[in-house]
Amino acid sequence: MTNQNYLSKEMMWKATASCDATYDGVFFYAVKTTGIYCRPSCKSRIPNDKNVTFFWSADDAQRAGYRPCKRCRPDLRFPKYDPLAFILEDTIQLIKTCYKQNISSHDIASNVGVSRFHLNRIFKDRMGCTPRMYMERIRINKAKELLLTTEYNSTQIGYQIGYQSISSFYNAFKRNTGFSPSQFRAIHASNTLNHD
């Protein structure tokens, strides 16, 4: 394999010790004392170099009897593993599935396996809002759809999309659209009439 032509054990050890992500997918290292193999970028504790063996593929490491690290997931077939992207995707999927339920920020975070503080930080960095704000947007978009396509009144819609009190629904709707639900329906109904 061409990798073997230019990478010495010393170079691979240096990349491993410095958690160098540029070598992810190029080689893997395994630790004899733990029986686990990792990507070079893994943030686990740096092993003793005497206990490390290098492999050119995850399959080679597994054939040699090593288990994949749960932290850096070298068994997943991505050249670069971004654990934050998986947390984000899981959170978005959970919110889209459970937005009608009375689910707290703590529940969301524990469902995806991180602390509420950590999840809020990841979400703000990548999405520009907290999971709660994202859920509110999903709910309000659904409310707008129901206002324009059904005869349900605002109270029915509020409860249907997961609000426990009608005042919290009204406040969230106005915060997101600038209108009350009834104003929103009236404006869009008159726009539709004007276009007919």
Secondary structure as GFF3:
##gff-version 3
##sequence-region A 1 196
A	DSSP	alpha_helix	2	6	.	.	.	ID=ss1
A	DSSP	alpha_helix	9	17	.	.	.	ID=ss2
A	DSSP	three_ten_helix	21	23	.	.	.	ID=ss3
A	DSSP	beta_strand	28	31	.	.	.	ID=ss4
A	DSSP	beta_strand	36	38	.	.	.	ID=ss5
A	DSSP	three_ten_helix	49	51	.	.	.	ID=ss6
A	DSSP	beta_strand	52	55	.	.	.	ID=ss7
A	DSSP	alpha_helix	58	63	.	.	.	ID=ss8
A	DSSP	beta_strand	67	68	.	.	.	ID=ss9
A	DSSP	alpha_helix	83	98	.	.	.	ID=ss10
A	DSSP	alpha_helix	105	112	.	.	.	ID=ss11
A	DSSP	alpha_helix	116	127	.	.	.	ID=ss12
A	DSSP	alpha_helix	131	149	.	.	.	ID=ss13
A	DSSP	alpha_helix	154	160	.	.	.	ID=ss14
A	DSSP	alpha_helix	166	177	.	.	.	ID=ss15
A	DSSP	alpha_helix	181	195	.	.	.	ID=ss16
###
